[in-house]
Amino acid sequence: MDFSSKSTSELKETLRMLKIVAYSLTTIVFLLLAITIYGLLFKENSKTFLALLVVGLSCSAILPLQFSSLKKIKDEIKSREQ
């Protein structure tokens, strides 16, 4: 994604939106994995929890991409302020 063509205000708005999405996704994935691990350890029907574990792990693969985008936008804003 090319951030140099966006204005600073657009970058700040994108940064704010990405922060909300990234931290919300982190919280939801963490809760999903915690519930799934609890279900796998203490419940009898483990098929459902195994499927949820796969969903949680696949959703967690998006997180590094979100946080790297956040870092790139922060770096672009810092470079413009200097």
MDAnalysis code that builds the backbone (N, CA, C; Angstrom):
import MDAnalysis as mda
import numpy as np

u = mda.Universe.empty(246, n_residues=82, atom_resindex=np.repeat(np.arange(82), 3), trajectory=True)
u.add_TopologyAttr("name", ["N", "CA", "C"] * 82)
u.add_TopologyAttr("resid", np.arange(1, 83))
u.add_TopologyAttr("resname", ["MET", "ASP", "PHE", "SER", "SER", "LYS", "SER", "THR", "SER", "GLU", "LEU", "LYS", "GLU", "THR", "LEU", "ARG", "MET", "LEU", "LYS", "ILE", "VAL", "ALA", "TYR", "SER", "LEU", "THR", "THR", "ILE", "VAL", "PHE", "LEU", "LEU", "LEU", "ALA", "ILE", "THR", "ILE", "TYR", "GLY", "LEU", "LEU", "PHE", "LYS", "GLU", "ASN", "SER", "LYS", "THR", "PHE", "LEU", "ALA", "LEU", "LEU", "VAL", "VAL", "GLY", "LEU", "SER", "CYS", "SER", "ALA", "ILE", "LEU", "PRO", "LEU", "GLN", "PHE", "SER", "SER", "LEU", "LYS", "LYS", "ILE", "LYS", "ASP", "GLU", "ILE", "LYS", "SER", "ARG", "GLU", "GLN"])
u.atoms.positions = np.array([
    [0.839, -1.169, 0.000],
    [0.000, 0.000, 0.000],
    [0.890, 1.239, 0.000],
    [0.589, 2.186, -0.854],
    [1.391, 3.398, -0.980],
    [0.770, 4.504, -0.132],
    [1.466, 4.860, 0.946],
    [0.948, 5.877, 1.848],
    [1.416, 7.275, 1.480],
    [2.386, 7.388, 0.588],
    [2.920, 8.706, 0.249],
    [1.928, 9.548, -0.539],
    [0.951, 8.922, -1.173],
    [-0.025, 9.687, -1.953],
    [-1.187, 10.197, -1.101],
    [-1.284, 9.765, 0.142],
    [-2.373, 10.200, 1.021],
    [-1.944, 11.412, 1.834],
    [-2.919, 12.221, 2.192],
    [-2.626, 13.381, 3.036],
    [-2.406, 12.914, 4.477],
    [-1.846, 13.797, 5.287],
    [-1.563, 13.451, 6.676],
    [-2.847, 13.178, 7.446],
    [-3.875, 13.953, 7.185],
    [-5.143, 13.720, 7.890],
    [-5.756, 12.376, 7.489],
    [-5.621, 12.007, 6.223],
    [-6.111, 10.692, 5.791],
    [-5.316, 9.569, 6.453],
    [-4.010, 9.784, 6.585],
    [-3.177, 8.776, 7.248],
    [-3.555, 8.623, 8.717],
    [-3.811, 9.738, 9.382],
    [-4.189, 9.671, 10.794],
    [-5.532, 8.970, 10.965],
    [-6.454, 9.227, 10.060],
    [-7.756, 8.553, 10.119],
    [-7.599, 7.056, 9.844],
    [-6.763, 6.716, 8.878],
    [-6.504, 5.304, 8.581],
    [-5.820, 4.625, 9.761],
    [-4.893, 5.327, 10.395],
    [-4.196, 4.794, 11.567],
    [-5.179, 4.523, 12.700],
    [-6.071, 5.465, 12.945],
    [-7.066, 5.297, 14.005],
    [-7.966, 4.090, 13.715],
    [-8.404, 3.972, 12.470],
    [-9.273, 2.861, 12.088],
    [-8.543, 1.519, 12.215],
    [-7.292, 1.477, 11.749],
    [-6.525, 0.229, 11.829],
    [-6.242, -0.177, 13.271],
    [-6.020, 0.808, 14.147],
    [-5.810, 0.494, 15.561],
    [-7.043, -0.164, 16.153],
    [-8.201, 0.408, 15.854],
    [-9.448, -0.157, 16.379],
    [-9.639, -1.582, 15.873],
    [-9.433, -1.780, 14.581],
    [-9.620, -3.107, 13.987],
    [-8.602, -4.102, 14.547],
    [-7.344, -3.700, 14.623],
    [-6.295, -4.617, 15.075],
    [-6.484, -5.018, 16.533],
    [-6.771, -4.054, 17.396],
    [-6.925, -4.386, 18.809],
    [-8.223, -5.142, 19.075],
    [-9.264, -4.837, 18.321],
    [-10.512, -5.603, 18.457],
    [-10.304, -7.043, 18.007],
    [-9.641, -7.213, 16.880],
    [-9.378, -8.555, 16.373],
    [-8.485, -9.338, 17.333],
    [-7.498, -8.674, 17.907],
    [-6.624, -9.328, 18.880],
    [-7.424, -9.822, 20.078],
    [-8.294, -8.973, 20.588],
    [-9.114, -9.344, 21.742],
    [-10.043, -10.505, 21.414],
    [-10.691, -10.427, 20.269],
    [-11.638, -11.472, 19.882],
    [-10.925, -12.803, 19.651],
    [-9.779, -12.769, 18.975],
    [-9.032, -14.007, 18.723],
    [-8.531, -14.605, 20.036],
    [-8.046, -13.755, 20.938],
    [-7.578, -14.247, 22.232],
    [-8.712, -14.922, 22.999],
    [-9.877, -14.279, 23.038],
    [-11.022, -14.874, 23.728],
    [-11.462, -16.178, 23.063],
    [-11.486, -16.184, 21.739],
    [-11.876, -17.395, 21.013],
    [-10.918, -18.541, 21.308],
    [-9.622, -18.249, 21.302],
    [-8.649, -19.305, 21.588],
    [-8.739, -19.776, 23.037],
    [-8.981, -18.847, 23.962],
    [-9.109, -19.234, 25.370],
    [-10.330, -20.129, 25.578],
    [-11.455, -19.748, 24.993],
    [-12.667, -20.562, 25.114],
    [-12.471, -21.922, 24.442],
    [-11.794, -21.915, 23.305],
    [-11.556, -23.161, 22.577],
    [-10.661, -24.109, 23.369],
    [-9.604, -23.580, 23.942],
    [-8.704, -24.427, 24.737],
    [-9.436, -24.975, 25.960],
    [-10.235, -24.130, 26.598],
    [-11.044, -24.611, 27.723],
    [-11.978, -25.734, 27.267],
    [-12.636, -25.536, 26.146],
    [-13.559, -26.545, 25.632],
    [-12.866, -27.842, 25.273],
    [-11.680, -27.738, 24.692],
    [-10.937, -28.953, 24.338],
    [-10.505, -29.734, 25.573],
    [-10.167, -29.013, 26.641],
    [-9.682, -29.691, 27.839],
    [-10.797, -30.251, 28.717],
    [-11.928, -29.550, 28.798],
    [-12.921, -29.912, 29.805],
    [-14.278, -30.364, 29.264],
    [-14.513, -30.272, 27.989],
    [-15.819, -30.667, 27.446],
    [-15.690, -31.969, 26.663],
    [-16.794, -32.664, 26.535],
    [-16.789, -33.961, 25.863],
    [-16.789, -33.844, 24.344],
    [-17.581, -32.936, 23.793],
    [-17.690, -32.786, 22.343],
    [-16.549, -31.888, 21.852],
    [-15.448, -32.492, 21.469],
    [-14.281, -31.700, 21.092],
    [-14.255, -31.335, 19.614],
    [-15.164, -31.893, 18.810],
    [-15.172, -31.581, 17.377],
    [-15.467, -30.106, 17.135],
    [-16.428, -29.572, 17.853],
    [-16.790, -28.161, 17.704],
    [-15.627, -27.272, 18.105],
    [-14.993, -27.594, 19.206],
    [-13.901, -26.765, 19.694],
    [-12.660, -26.885, 18.816],
    [-12.475, -28.028, 18.197],
    [-11.363, -28.190, 17.264],
    [-11.566, -27.308, 16.034],
    [-12.798, -27.242, 15.553],
    [-13.103, -26.364, 14.419],
    [-12.906, -24.899, 14.803],
    [-13.313, -24.536, 16.013],
    [-13.118, -23.161, 16.474],
    [-11.638, -22.830, 16.635],
    [-10.843, -23.813, 17.011],
    [-9.402, -23.600, 17.125],
    [-8.804, -23.258, 15.769],
    [-9.235, -23.943, 14.740],
    [-8.756, -23.662, 13.383],
    [-9.161, -22.250, 12.964],
    [-10.381, -21.859, 13.275],
    [-10.844, -20.507, 12.943],
    [-10.014, -19.466, 13.685],
    [-9.771, -19.693, 14.962],
    [-8.974, -18.751, 15.751],
    [-7.551, -18.621, 15.241],
    [-6.940, -19.740, 14.895],
    [-5.570, -19.697, 14.383],
    [-5.495, -19.022, 13.017],
    [-6.482, -19.264, 12.177],
    [-6.462, -18.625, 10.859],
    [-6.718, -17.127, 10.970],
    [-7.553, -16.724, 11.904],
    [-7.782, -15.284, 12.105],
    [-6.554, -14.607, 12.714],
    [-5.818, -15.340, 13.516],
    [-4.623, -14.749, 14.117],
    [-3.515, -14.532, 13.091],
    [-3.606, -15.183, 11.944],
    [-2.605, -14.978, 10.893],
    [-2.715, -13.589, 10.273],
    [-3.842, -12.934, 10.439],
    [-4.050, -11.594, 9.900],
    [-3.362, -10.540, 10.768],
    [-3.175, -10.832, 12.035],
    [-2.671, -9.840, 12.980],
    [-1.299, -9.258, 12.627],
    [-0.298, -10.052, 12.249],
    [0.988, -9.438, 11.894],
    [0.879, -8.455, 10.733],
    [0.017, -8.750, 9.789],
    [-0.207, -7.848, 8.662],
    [-0.804, -6.530, 9.136],
    [-1.753, -6.597, 10.055],
    [-2.375, -5.385, 10.590],
    [-1.349, -4.530, 11.335],
    [-0.547, -5.169, 12.173],
    [0.414, -4.411, 12.958],
    [1.561, -3.869, 12.107],
    [1.925, -4.555, 11.035],
    [2.954, -4.006, 10.143],
    [2.410, -2.800, 9.382],
    [1.135, -2.828, 9.015],
    [0.522, -1.659, 8.376],
    [0.482, -0.481, 9.339],
    [0.173, -0.755, 10.600],
    [0.187, 0.308, 11.605],
    [1.570, 0.938, 11.709],
    [2.600, 0.108, 11.727],
    [3.969, 0.615, 11.843],
    [4.352, 1.451, 10.626],
    [3.967, 1.015, 9.442],
    [4.285, 1.765, 8.228],
    [3.605, 3.127, 8.220],
    [2.362, 3.166, 8.658],
    [1.648, 4.446, 8.695],
    [2.274, 5.367, 9.732],
    [2.623, 4.844, 10.899],
    [3.275, 5.661, 11.924],
    [4.597, 6.220, 11.415],
    [5.373, 5.399, 10.723],
    [6.649, 5.855, 10.176],
    [6.448, 6.949, 9.133],
    [5.430, 6.811, 8.303],
    [5.139, 7.818, 7.281],
    [4.724, 9.142, 7.925],
    [3.915, 9.072, 8.966],
    [3.500, 10.296, 9.665],
    [4.699, 10.952, 10.335],
    [5.577, 10.157, 10.955],
    [6.779, 10.713, 11.592],
    [7.699, 11.363, 10.572],
    [7.839, 10.746, 9.414],
    [8.727, 11.310, 8.392],
    [8.179, 12.632, 7.854],
    [6.880, 12.796, 7.846],
    [6.286, 14.054, 7.387],
    [6.403, 15.154, 8.426],
    [6.434, 14.787, 9.693],
    [6.522, 15.787, 10.754],
    [7.929, 16.331, 10.917],
    [8.919, 15.622, 10.437],
    [10.310, 16.079, 10.612],
    [10.718, 17.080, 9.579],
])
